[in-house]
Amino acid sequence: MNSVSTRQTLDEGVQRLLAGHHHDPFEILGCHRVGRHWRLRVLLPGCAEAQVSIDGATHPMVRMPDTDFFTFSARGSSAPDYQLRWRRDGGEWRQIDDPYRFGPVIGDLDLHLFGEGRHEHLYRIMGAHCGEHQGVSGVRFATWAPNARRVSVVGDFNDWHGLAHPMRVRGQSGVWELFIPGLEAGGKYKFELCDANGKLQLKADPYGNRFEMRPATAAVICPPSEYRWSDHQWLQQRAAWDWQQSPISIYEFHPGSWRRGADGEFLNFREMAEQLAEYVSQLGFTHVELLPVTEHPLDDSWGYQTTGYFAPTQRFGSPDDFRYFVDYLHQRGIGVILDWVPAHFPRDTHALAHFDGTALYEHEDPRRGEHTDWGTLIFNYGRNEVKNFLLASANYWLEEFHLDGLRVDAVASMLYLDYSREEGEWEPNRYGGRENLEAIDFLRELNTMTHGRHPGTLTIAEESTAWPQVTRPTWVGGLGFSMKWNMGWMHDTLHYMSQEPIYRKYHQDELTFGLMYAFTENFLLPFSHDEVVHGKSSMLGKMPGDPWQRFANLRLLYTYMFTYPGAKLLFMGDEFGDPVEWRHQGQLPWQLLENAPNAGLQRLVGDLNRLYRNEPSLHRGQFTGPSFEWIDCHDATQSVLSYLRWDGADFHVVVLNFTPVVRRNYRIGVPRSGNYREVLNSDSRFYGGTDVGNPPAFASEARSWMGKEHSLVLTLPPLAAVVLKLSGDP
C-alpha cells in the first residue's frame, strides 16, 4: 500500500473516530508502526496542550487542526514506553498512562463460554473491576452490545464525554471492553452507545455492582471486597443439611418498611441485621426472605422492577454492608433467602430496554417480549447471552453473598406463552403449544447450577398453576426447584376463613381438597405480601366477626398452617395482626404490640414456630404422604377437622374448631392408648383467648371411634385449635 492510500485510510478512520462511529478505536489510537517510525495518537476532549513522556524526556504532541486529536512520531526498533501529559486551559498538567497502549483484558475462553451461555462467573469479567493489567493498576470495563456502532465508558473521571474513552469490540462476540489505567474505586460511570440506529444512548451498567441512590442511575466503581466472613460453620452445616426433613419457617419482609430510623430514614443493612436477628430469633423463624434488594429505580415497585441484577440497592448501604447482614444472621442460626426476579424487567431507558438500539435482552415481538399487565419486558431466554446474564446473576448472589436460597418470582408467567393474554396476543412455540420451551430450559439450567454449585441452598418457585413436577429433579423431567408456593391451599384457606362461621359448613371441602395434591410437590405454605395489598385487606381484616373473633380466627388459622404439611412463610406484620394493609412508605405499626390481642397473637406465632421446630412429627416428612393422616374430615356440620401428624411411631393430634361454639364431650379416635396432654391451645389466655381447654393430662378410653381402637373425649374451645401429644401410659 502506498503512502497516499495509507494516509487516506487513516484520515477516514480518524474522521469516524471523531464522529463517534468507530467500532475499534485501537486501530487509530495508541502506538502503531508506520514505516520506520512509531506513531502515537491520542484523543483528549477538552485538552489545551498535550505532551508525551519517553525515558524521562518530554516532547510536545501535534494537534490536528480544529480537533482534540494529537499525534507524535518516535524512532526505534521497539515500541516506546511512554506516558501522556496534558492540561486544560489554565489547568495543571496531568500525567496518565494511555489506555490504548494496553492489550485485551478478556480471554478468548471467557468469550467462548459467554457465547455458549455457560459462563457461571460472567460477573467477574463484565462490568467494572479494579485490578492490574500488564503491571499497571486501573479499572477494566466490559459490556455486551453486539449491534452498537460505538460504545464508550463515560463518568465523572472524563466529564462524561463520549469520545474520551471509546471501547474496543471483541470480534463477533458483541463484547466491548476497555482498561483505563489509574482509575480507582468510587468513580461514577455509565456506557454511552451509538446504537444500531445511530442514536446516542446513555446506559447504566447491566453488570454494575453498586449504583447511586435513586433517582440517580449511574453505577459506582467498586473495590474488590475485603469483607472477612465468619459463617464458615454455617456453610459447612448447610452443605450437609437434609432440608426435606428439617423445619423451614420463613419470615418474609420488606427492608424499607420493616423498621425505619428515628427520623424515618432507611436502616442500613448493618443496623437492620442486629435488630432483625434478635426479633426473628425470639419468634423462632428459621429463615428470612427479603423482597428484592436488587437495585431498582422506583420504591413503589418494592424491588420487583429490577435494573441492577448484580447490585444490592444503595438504599440500605454498600455490597459489604449486605455481606455483613447475611453473615450476622448466619452466625445467629438464621438463613437468608432473596426474592429474585428473572421473569421481566422495566422499560426504563437507562437500563436494559433496547440496550443497543435493538431488542437485545428482550424479544422483539411484543407477543413474546412484553408483559402488558405489568408494563414490563420479558427476557429472551433463548438467547445464550441473555440466559447467561441471568444464570450468572443467580450464581453471584449465592456465591458472593452466601445466600441460602432464591425465591424465583412469577414462574408461571415464564412457563406459558399465553400467560395473561387473549387469543391472538401470543405466539405458539415451534410445536404449536403454549409452553415457553426456552424458559423451561433456562429454569432447569438454573436449578441444576444452583444445586450443583451450592449444596444446601434452596430455589423456591412462585408458581400458581398445575404445571407438573415443578419440584422434581430435572433428570426425571422436572423443573428442579426445591419447593413451590402452594397457592391453591392459600387461596382456598383464606376464602374459607373469610366466611362467617355459620356458613363454613358449606365450604368444608376448601380445607380438605388440598390433601388430594399436598404431596405431589414439595410445597411451601405462603401468607405473603401479595395477600395484604391492593385492596385484599390485612390478614386480620380478612377474618369475620367482632374484634375478639377476628383475633381468634387468625390464631386458629396460624395453628392450622403450622400443623399442616409443608414449609411455612409469613409476611411481616401478620405475626401481630396489623389491622390494615401493608404500607411500604413507612414502618410497621410496632406500637400495636402494646395491645393485649396483638401481643398475644405474636406470642402464639413464636410458640407455633418452636412447636414446629422441636417436634419431628410436625416437620419430618412434611413433603411426603405418610406424615399426615385424617382422623375426621367429614364433620362439616360442626365445622371441625382433626388429623394426625406422624414421624415413625411418634405423632401429634390436631383438632380445629372453626365455629365460636364451645364443643364439649367431643370424641375423636386416636391410634394409641395412654395419657394425653395439650401441648398448644390457641384459645389460651396467654394468647388472648378465653382459656377454654382440657385438663393438663387425661387418659384415652378403650372405645373404638373413627376407625381407631381408642378415643379421647375433648372440650374444643371456640374458634380455636388444640394440639395434643401422647405423654405416657395410662
VENCORDA-V23359 format. One record per pair of residues at least 24 apart in sequence whose C-alpha atoms are under 10 Angstrom apart, sorted by the first residue. I is the first residue (numbers start at 1). GAP is how many residues later the second one is. Records with the same first field share a line. If there is no record, write none. Layout:
I = GAP, GAP
//
This chain:
3 = 31, 32
6 = 28
14 = 27, 29, 55
17 = 26, 52, 133, 146, 149
18 = 25, 49, 50, 51, 145
19 = 144
20 = 129, 130, 131, 132, 142, 143, 146, 173, 174, 178, 180
21 = 127, 128, 129, 130, 142, 145, 172, 173, 174, 177
22 = 127, 128, 129, 144, 145, 146, 172
23 = 125, 126, 127, 128, 143, 144, 145, 146, 147, 153, 171
24 = 125, 126, 127, 142, 143, 144, 145, 146, 147, 152
25 = 75, 125, 138, 140, 141, 142, 143, 144
26 = 73, 74, 75, 76, 77, 140, 141, 142, 143, 152
27 = 73, 141
28 = 72
29 = 40, 41, 42, 69, 70, 71, 72
30 = 41, 68, 69, 70, 71, 72
31 = 40, 41, 42, 43, 48, 49, 50, 51, 67, 69, 70, 71
32 = 41, 47, 69
33 = 40, 41, 42, 43, 44, 45, 46
34 = 39
35 = 40
36 = 37, 38, 39, 40, 41
37 = 35, 36, 37, 38, 39, 40, 41, 42
38 = 34, 35, 36, 37, 38, 39, 40, 41, 42
39 = 32, 33, 34, 35, 36, 40, 41
40 = 30, 31, 32, 33, 34, 39, 40, 42, 58, 60, 61
41 = 28, 29, 30, 31, 32, 57, 59
42 = 26, 27, 28, 29, 30, 42, 56, 57, 58, 122
43 = 24, 25, 26, 27, 28, 120, 121, 122, 123
44 = 24, 25, 26, 42, 43, 44, 114, 117, 119, 120, 121
45 = 24, 43, 113, 114, 116, 117, 118, 119, 120
46 = 40, 41, 42, 43, 112, 113, 115, 118
47 = 39, 40, 41, 42, 44
48 = 38, 39, 40, 41, 42, 43
49 = 36, 37, 38, 39, 40, 44
50 = 34, 35, 36, 37, 38, 43, 44, 45
51 = 32, 33, 34, 35, 36, 42, 43, 44
52 = 30, 31, 32, 33, 34, 43, 44, 46
53 = 27, 28, 29, 30, 31, 32, 42, 43
54 = 26, 27, 28, 29, 30
55 = 25, 26, 27, 28
56 = 26, 27
57 = 25
58 = 24, 25, 26, 27
59 = 25, 26
60 = 25, 26
61 = 24, 25
68 = 95, 96
95 = 87
96 = 84, 85, 86, 87
97 = 39, 41, 83, 84, 85
98 = 81, 82, 83, 84
99 = 39, 66, 67, 68, 79, 80, 81, 82, 83
100 = 65, 66, 67, 68, 78, 79, 80, 81
101 = 78
102 = 31, 32, 34, 76, 77, 78, 79
103 = 30, 31, 75, 76
104 = 29, 36, 64, 65, 66, 73, 74, 75
105 = 28, 29, 35, 36, 37, 72, 73, 74
106 = 34, 35, 36, 64, 69, 70, 71, 72
107 = 63
108 = 62, 65
111 = 59, 60, 61, 62, 63, 64
112 = 61
113 = 271, 272, 275
114 = 59, 61, 270, 271, 272, 273, 274, 275
115 = 57, 58, 59, 60, 268, 269, 270, 271, 273
116 = 267, 268, 269, 271, 272
117 = 265, 266, 267, 268, 269, 270, 271, 272, 273, 274, 275
118 = 266, 267, 269, 270, 271, 273, 274, 327
119 = 266, 269, 270, 272, 273
120 = 268, 269, 270, 271, 272, 273, 274, 275, 276, 329, 333
121 = 267, 268, 270, 271, 272, 274, 275, 278
122 = 85, 266, 267, 268, 269, 270, 271, 273, 274
123 = 83, 84, 85, 86, 187, 265, 266, 269, 270, 272, 273
124 = 83, 268, 272
125 = 52, 82
126 = 49, 50, 51, 79, 80, 81, 82, 263
127 = 50, 78, 79, 80, 81, 82, 92, 94, 183
128 = 49, 50, 51, 57, 61, 77, 79, 80, 81, 91, 92, 93, 94, 95
129 = 50, 55, 56, 79, 80, 92, 93, 94, 95
130 = 49, 50, 51, 52, 53, 54, 55, 91, 92, 93, 94
131 = 48, 50, 52, 53, 92, 93
132 = 47, 49, 50
133 = 46, 47, 48
136 = 43, 44, 45, 46
137 = 42, 43, 44, 45, 46, 47
138 = 41, 42, 43, 44, 45, 46, 47
139 = 39, 40, 41, 42, 43, 44, 45, 46, 82, 83, 84
140 = 37, 38, 39, 40, 41, 43
141 = 26, 35, 36, 37, 38, 39, 50, 64, 80
142 = 25, 26, 27, 33, 34, 35, 36, 37, 49, 63, 65
143 = 24, 26, 31, 32, 33, 34, 35, 48, 62, 63, 64, 65
144 = 25, 26, 29, 30, 31, 32, 33, 61, 62, 63, 211, 212, 216, 241, 242
145 = 24, 28, 29, 30, 31, 48, 50, 51, 209, 210, 211, 212, 213, 215, 216
146 = 24, 25, 26, 27, 28, 29, 30, 49, 50, 209, 210, 211, 212, 214
147 = 27, 46, 47, 48, 49, 50, 208, 209, 210, 211, 212, 213
148 = 26, 28, 45, 46, 47, 48, 49, 50, 51, 52, 207, 208, 209, 210
149 = 44, 45, 46, 47, 48, 49, 50, 51, 207, 208
150 = 26, 42, 43, 44, 45, 46, 48, 50, 206
151 = 24, 25, 26, 27, 40, 41, 42, 43, 44, 49, 50, 51, 205
152 = 24, 25, 26, 38, 39, 40, 41, 42, 50
153 = 24, 25, 26, 27, 36, 37, 38, 39, 40, 49, 50, 52
154 = 34, 35, 36, 37, 38, 48, 49, 64
155 = 32, 33, 34, 35, 36, 37, 63, 64, 65
156 = 31, 32, 33, 34
157 = 26, 27, 30, 31, 32
158 = 31
160 = 28, 29, 30, 31, 32, 42
161 = 31
162 = 29, 30, 31, 32, 38, 40
163 = 29
165 = 26, 27
166 = 25, 26, 27
167 = 24
173 = 212
174 = 211
183 = 38
184 = 37, 38, 39
185 = 35, 36, 37, 38, 39
186 = 24, 33, 34, 35, 36, 37
187 = 31, 32, 33, 34, 35
188 = 24, 29, 30, 31, 32, 33, 34
189 = 28, 29, 30, 31, 32
190 = 27, 28, 29, 30, 160
191 = 27, 28, 159
192 = 164
193 = 162, 163, 164
194 = 162, 163
195 = 159, 160, 161, 162, 163
196 = 158, 159, 160, 161, 162
197 = 159, 160, 161
198 = 158, 159
199 = 157, 158
200 = 156, 157
201 = 148, 149, 153, 154, 155, 156
202 = 147, 148, 149, 153
203 = 145, 146, 147, 148, 149, 150, 152, 153
204 = 103, 104, 145, 146, 147, 148, 151
205 = 102, 103, 104, 105, 145, 146, 147
206 = 101, 102, 103, 104, 105, 144, 145, 146, 149, 183
207 = 100, 101, 102, 103, 104, 182, 185, 186
208 = 87, 99, 100, 101, 102, 103, 104
209 = 85, 86, 99, 100, 101, 102, 103, 104, 109, 110
210 = 84, 85, 98, 100, 101, 102, 103, 104, 107, 108, 109
211 = 84, 85, 97, 100, 101, 102, 103, 104, 107
212 = 83, 101, 102, 103
213 = 82, 83, 84, 100, 101, 102, 103, 104
214 = 81, 82, 83, 84, 85, 99, 100, 101
215 = 81, 82, 83, 84
216 = 81
217 = 78, 79, 80, 90, 91, 133, 134
218 = 132
219 = 89, 92
222 = 96, 97
225 = 94, 95, 98, 175
226 = 94
227 = 92, 93, 94, 96, 97
228 = 92, 95, 96, 99
229 = 94, 95, 97, 98, 99, 172, 173
230 = 94, 97, 98, 100, 101
231 = 95, 96, 97, 98, 99, 100, 101, 102, 171
232 = 95, 98, 99
233 = 97, 98
234 = 93, 96, 97, 98, 99, 100, 101, 168
235 = 95, 167, 168, 169, 219, 220, 221, 222
236 = 219, 220
237 = 219
238 = 97, 166, 216, 217, 218, 219
239 = 215, 216, 217, 218
240 = 215, 216
241 = 214, 215, 216
242 = 214
243 = 213, 214, 215, 239, 377
244 = 238, 239, 278, 322, 323, 375, 376, 377, 378, 379, 380
245 = 371, 372, 373, 374, 375, 376, 377, 378, 379
246 = 40, 321, 366, 367, 370, 372, 373, 374, 375, 376
247 = 38, 39, 40, 319, 320, 321, 362, 363, 365, 366, 367, 368, 369, 371, 372, 373, 375
248 = 37, 38, 39, 87, 276, 318, 319, 320, 321, 361, 364, 365, 371
249 = 35, 36, 37, 38, 39, 86, 275, 276, 313, 317, 318, 319, 320, 321, 360, 363, 364
250 = 30, 34, 35, 36, 37, 38, 39, 84, 85, 86, 87, 274, 275, 276, 317, 318, 319, 320, 321, 359
251 = 29, 32, 33, 34, 35, 36, 37, 38, 39, 85, 86, 276, 277, 317, 318, 319, 320, 321, 322, 323, 324
252 = 35, 36, 37, 38, 39, 85, 86, 87, 274, 275, 276, 277, 317, 318, 319, 320, 321
253 = 35, 36, 37, 38, 39, 275, 276, 317, 318, 319, 320
254 = 35, 36, 37, 38, 39, 48, 49, 275, 317, 318, 328, 330, 333
255 = 34, 35, 36, 37, 38, 47, 60, 61, 329, 332
256 = 35, 37, 43, 46, 59, 60, 328, 329, 330, 331
257 = 45, 315, 325, 326, 327, 328, 329, 330, 331
258 = 314, 315, 325, 326, 328, 329, 330, 331, 332
259 = 327, 328, 329, 330, 331
260 = 326, 327, 328
261 = 326
264 = 321, 322, 323
265 = 50, 51, 321, 322
266 = 49, 50, 51, 320, 321
267 = 48, 49, 50
268 = 46, 47, 48, 49, 50, 53, 54, 57
269 = 46, 47, 48, 49, 50, 51, 52, 53, 54, 55, 56, 57
270 = 46, 47, 48, 50, 51, 52, 53, 54, 55, 56, 58
271 = 45, 50, 53, 54
272 = 44, 50, 53
273 = 48, 49, 51, 52, 53, 54, 55, 56
274 = 51, 54, 55, 58
276 = 49, 52, 53
277 = 48, 51, 52, 53, 54, 55, 56, 57
278 = 51, 54
280 = 49, 52, 54, 326
281 = 48, 51, 52, 53, 325
282 = 321, 324, 325, 327, 328
283 = 292, 319, 320, 321, 322, 323, 324, 325, 326, 327
284 = 50, 321, 322, 323, 324, 325, 326, 327, 328, 329
285 = 48, 49, 50, 283, 284, 285, 320, 321, 323, 324, 325, 327, 328
286 = 47, 48, 49, 50, 282, 323, 324, 327
287 = 42, 43, 46, 47, 48, 49, 50, 117, 118, 281, 282
288 = 41, 46, 47, 48, 49, 50, 116, 281, 282, 283
289 = 46, 47, 48, 49, 50, 115, 116, 117, 118, 280, 281, 282
290 = 46, 47, 48, 49, 50, 116, 117
291 = 46, 47, 48, 49, 50, 116, 238
292 = 45, 46, 47, 48, 49, 115, 117
293 = 29, 45, 46, 47
294 = 44, 45, 46, 47, 103
296 = 49, 50, 55
297 = 49, 51, 54
299 = 285, 286
300 = 284, 285
301 = 45, 283
302 = 282
303 = 36, 37, 38
304 = 35, 36, 37, 38, 39, 40, 41, 42, 105
305 = 36, 37, 38, 39, 40, 41, 42, 43, 69, 70, 71, 72
306 = 34, 35, 36, 38, 39, 40, 42, 45, 46
307 = 38, 39, 40, 41, 43, 44, 45, 46
308 = 37, 43, 44, 85
309 = 31, 32, 33, 36, 80, 81, 83, 84, 85, 87, 88
310 = 79, 80, 82, 83, 84, 85, 86, 87, 90
311 = 82, 85, 86
312 = 85, 89
319 = 81, 82
320 = 80, 81
322 = 79
323 = 77, 78, 79, 80
324 = 77
325 = 76
326 = 75, 76, 77, 78
327 = 74, 75, 76
330 = 72, 73, 74
334 = 70
335 = 67, 68, 69, 70, 122
336 = 65, 66, 67, 68, 69, 70, 121
337 = 60, 61, 65, 66, 67, 68, 69, 70, 120, 121, 122, 123
338 = 56, 59, 60, 65, 66, 67, 68, 69, 70, 121, 122
339 = 66, 67, 68, 69, 70, 120, 121, 123
340 = 53, 54, 57, 65, 66, 67, 68, 69, 70, 119, 120
341 = 49, 53, 65, 66, 67, 68, 69, 70
342 = 36, 37, 39, 45, 47, 48, 49, 51, 52, 66, 67, 68, 69, 72, 101
343 = 28, 33, 34, 35, 36, 37, 38, 47, 65, 66, 67, 68, 69, 70, 71, 72, 96
344 = 25, 26, 27, 30, 31, 32, 33, 34, 35, 36, 65, 66, 69, 70
345 = 25, 26, 29, 30, 31, 32, 33, 34
346 = 24, 25, 28, 29, 30, 31, 32
347 = 28, 29, 30
348 = 28
352 = 25, 27
353 = 24, 25, 26
360 = 25, 26
361 = 24, 25, 26, 28
362 = 24
365 = 61, 62
366 = 59, 60, 61
367 = 50, 51, 54, 57, 58, 59, 60, 61
368 = 49, 50, 57, 58, 59, 60, 68
369 = 57
371 = 42, 48, 49, 50
372 = 48, 49
373 = 47, 48
378 = 35, 36
379 = 35, 60
380 = 58, 59
381 = 33, 55, 56, 57, 58, 59, 60, 61, 62
382 = 54, 55, 56, 57, 58, 59, 60
383 = 55
384 = 58
387 = 51, 52, 54, 55, 56, 58, 59
388 = 54, 58
390 = 52, 56
391 = 51, 52, 54, 55, 56, 58, 59
392 = 54, 57
394 = 52, 53, 55, 56
395 = 51, 54, 55, 58, 59
398 = 52, 55, 56, 59
399 = 51, 54, 55
402 = 52, 55
403 = 51, 54, 55
404 = 50, 51, 52, 53, 54, 55
405 = 45, 46, 49, 51, 52, 53, 54, 55, 77
406 = 44, 51, 52, 53, 54, 55, 76
407 = 51, 52, 53, 54, 55, 74, 75, 76, 77, 78
408 = 35, 51, 52, 53, 54, 55, 73, 76
409 = 51, 52, 53, 54
410 = 51, 52, 53, 54
411 = 28, 29, 32, 49, 50, 51, 52, 53, 54, 59, 73
412 = 49, 50, 51, 52, 53, 54, 55
413 = 26, 49, 50, 51, 52
414 = 24, 25, 26, 28, 29, 49
415 = 24, 25, 26, 28, 48, 50, 52
416 = 24, 49, 51
440 = 38, 39
441 = 33, 38
442 = 37
443 = 27, 31, 35, 36, 37, 38
444 = 26, 29, 30, 31, 33, 34, 35, 36, 37
445 = 29, 34, 35
446 = 33, 34, 35
447 = 24, 26, 27, 32, 33, 34, 35
448 = 25, 26, 27, 31, 32, 33
450 = 31
451 = 29, 30, 31
456 = 26
457 = 25
458 = 24, 25
459 = 24, 25
460 = 24, 25, 62, 63, 64
461 = 24, 25, 62, 63
462 = 24, 25, 62, 64
463 = 24
464 = 24
468 = 52, 53
469 = 51, 52, 53
470 = 50, 51, 52, 53
471 = 49, 50, 51, 52
472 = 48, 49, 50
481 = 40, 41
482 = 39, 40, 41, 42
483 = 38, 39, 40, 41, 83, 84, 140
484 = 37, 38, 39, 40, 41, 42, 82, 83
485 = 36, 37, 38, 39, 40, 41, 42, 43, 81, 82, 83, 84
486 = 28, 31, 32, 35, 36, 37, 38, 39, 40, 41, 80, 81
487 = 36, 37, 38, 39, 40
488 = 25, 26, 29, 30, 37
489 = 24, 25, 26, 28, 29, 34, 35, 36, 37, 72
490 = 24, 34, 35, 36, 37, 38, 41, 71
491 = 35, 36, 40
493 = 64, 67, 68
494 = 33, 37, 45, 48, 49, 63
495 = 47, 48
496 = 47, 162
497 = 45, 46, 47, 56, 57, 59, 60, 161
498 = 41, 43, 44, 45, 46, 47, 52, 55
499 = 43, 44, 45, 46
500 = 43, 44, 45, 158, 159
501 = 43, 44, 52, 137, 138, 156, 157, 158, 159, 160, 218
502 = 135, 136, 137, 156, 157, 158
503 = 134, 136, 156
504 = 132, 133, 134, 135, 136, 154, 155
505 = 129, 130, 131, 132, 133, 134, 135, 153, 154
506 = 130, 131, 133
507 = 129, 132
508 = 125, 126, 127, 128, 129, 131, 132, 133
509 = 124, 125, 127
511 = 122, 130
512 = 118, 121, 122, 129
515 = 49, 50, 110, 113, 114, 115
517 = 108
518 = 46, 47, 48, 104, 105, 106, 107, 110
519 = 46, 47, 102, 103, 104, 105, 106, 107, 109
520 = 103, 104, 105
521 = 45, 102, 103
522 = 43, 44, 45, 100, 101, 102
523 = 42, 43, 44, 45, 99, 100
524 = 41, 42, 43, 44, 45, 98, 99
525 = 36, 37, 39, 40, 41, 42, 43, 44, 45
526 = 35, 40, 41, 42, 43, 44, 45
527 = 31, 34, 41, 42, 43, 44, 45, 47
528 = 41, 42, 43, 44, 46
529 = 41, 42, 43, 44, 45, 52, 53
530 = 41, 52
531 = 40, 50, 51
532 = 39, 41, 42, 46, 48, 49, 50, 51
533 = 47, 48, 49, 50, 51
534 = 47, 48
535 = 45, 46
536 = 44, 45
537 = 42, 43, 44, 45
538 = 35, 36, 39, 40, 41, 42, 43, 44
539 = 32, 34, 35, 36, 37, 38, 39, 40, 41, 42
540 = 34, 35, 36, 37, 38, 39, 40, 41
541 = 36, 37, 38, 39, 40
542 = 37
545 = 115
547 = 50
548 = 49, 140, 141, 142
549 = 110, 111, 140, 169, 170
550 = 27, 47, 169
551 = 25, 26, 46, 47, 49, 50, 136, 137, 138, 168
552 = 45, 49, 106, 108, 130, 131, 135, 136, 137, 138, 166, 167, 168, 169
553 = 104, 105, 106, 107, 129, 165, 166, 167, 168
554 = 47, 128, 165, 166
555 = 45, 46, 47, 49, 50, 126, 127, 128, 132, 133, 134, 164, 165, 166
556 = 100, 101, 102, 125, 126, 127, 162, 163, 164, 165, 166
557 = 99, 101, 125, 162, 163, 164
558 = 43, 46, 47, 50, 124, 163
559 = 45, 46, 48, 49, 50, 95, 97, 121, 122, 123, 161, 162, 163, 164
560 = 48, 81, 94, 95, 96, 160, 161, 162, 163
561 = 47
562 = 43, 46, 47, 49, 50, 51, 56, 57
563 = 45, 48, 49, 54, 55, 56, 59, 65, 80, 81, 82, 89, 90, 91, 160
564 = 54, 55, 58, 63, 64, 79, 80, 81, 90
565 = 53, 54, 55, 56, 57, 58, 59, 60, 62, 63, 80
566 = 52, 53, 54, 55, 56, 57, 58
567 = 45, 52, 55, 56
568 = 41, 44
570 = 35
573 = 29
574 = 24, 27, 28, 31
575 = 24, 25, 26, 27, 28, 29, 30, 31
576 = 24, 25, 26, 27, 28, 29
577 = 24, 25
596 = 89, 90, 91, 92
597 = 88, 89, 90, 91, 92
598 = 89, 90
599 = 87, 88, 89
600 = 82, 84, 85, 86, 87, 88, 89
601 = 81, 85, 86, 87, 88
602 = 85
603 = 83, 84, 85
604 = 76, 77, 78, 79, 80, 82, 83, 84
605 = 77, 82
607 = 72, 73, 75, 80
608 = 72, 74
611 = 68, 69, 112
615 = 32, 35, 36, 37
616 = 29, 30, 31, 32, 34, 35, 36
617 = 27, 28, 29, 30, 31, 32, 33, 34, 35
618 = 26, 27, 28, 29, 33, 34
619 = 26, 27, 28
620 = 25, 26, 27, 28
621 = 24, 25, 26, 27
622 = 24, 25
627 = 24
628 = 24
629 = 24
630 = 24, 76
631 = 24, 37, 38, 39, 40, 74, 75, 76, 77
632 = 36, 37, 74, 75
638 = 25
639 = 80
640 = 26, 76, 79, 81
641 = 80
642 = 26, 27, 79, 80, 81
643 = 25, 26, 27, 80
644 = 26, 27, 79, 80
650 = 75, 76
651 = 73, 74, 75
652 = 24, 26, 27, 71, 72, 73, 74
653 = 25, 26, 69, 70, 71, 72, 73
654 = 24, 26, 67, 68, 69, 70, 71
655 = 26, 59, 61, 65, 66, 67, 68, 69
656 = 25, 26, 60, 61, 62, 63, 64, 65, 66, 67
657 = 59, 60, 61, 62, 63, 64, 65
658 = 58, 59, 60, 61, 62, 63
659 = 57, 58, 59, 60, 61
660 = 56, 57, 58, 59, 60
661 = 55, 56, 57, 58, 59
662 = 30, 31, 53, 54, 55, 56, 57, 58
663 = 51, 52, 53, 54, 55
664 = 29, 30, 49, 50, 51, 52, 53
665 = 47, 48, 49, 50, 51
666 = 46, 47, 48, 49, 50
667 = 34, 38, 39, 44, 45, 46, 47, 48
668 = 32, 36, 37, 38, 39, 40, 42, 43, 44, 45, 46
669 = 31, 32, 34, 35, 36, 37, 38, 39, 40, 41, 42, 43, 44
670 = 30, 31, 33, 34, 35, 36, 37, 38, 39, 40, 41, 42, 56
671 = 33, 34, 36, 37, 38, 39, 40
672 = 28, 29, 30, 36, 37, 38, 39, 54, 57
673 = 26, 27, 28, 29, 30, 36, 37, 38, 39, 53, 55, 56, 57
674 = 24, 25, 26, 27, 28, 36, 37, 38, 51, 52, 53, 54, 55, 56
675 = 24, 25, 26, 37, 50, 51, 52, 53, 54, 55
676 = 24, 36, 48, 49, 50, 51, 52, 53, 54
677 = 45, 46, 47, 48, 49, 50, 51
678 = 44, 45, 46, 47, 48, 49
679 = 43, 44, 45, 46, 47, 48
680 = 41, 42, 43, 44, 45
681 = 35, 36, 39, 40, 41, 42, 43
682 = 35, 36, 37, 38, 39, 40, 41
683 = 33, 34, 35, 36, 37, 38, 39
684 = 33, 36, 38
689 = 28, 29, 30, 31
690 = 27, 28, 30
691 = 26, 27
692 = 24, 25, 26, 28
693 = 24, 25, 27, 28, 29
694 = 28
697 = 27, 28, 29, 30, 31, 33
698 = 28, 29, 32
699 = 27, 28, 29, 30, 31
700 = 26, 29, 30
701 = 29
//
